[in-house]
Amino acid sequence: MQANEIEAFIKAAIPDAAVTIKDLAGDGDHYAAHVVSETFRGMPRVKQHQLVYASLQGRMGGVLHALALTTATPD
């Protein structure tokens, strides 16, 4: 899975998200994502992460092996 595909899935589910993707191993399977969205305001971090993982529509653990995720609200 390519970084731009991950970003597109996240932005489709969270349109206001600012998404930064980094390929951790250069293999297209291990990424880090930093997602900033107003949608996360007041939401526990676990729920924020669940929302992002849900946006990937079941690709985690399959075509996308690992995604180190950080989420935040805008300053």
Helices and strands as residue ranges (DSSP letters): H 3-13, E 18-23, E 30-36, G 38-40, H 45-55, E 66-72
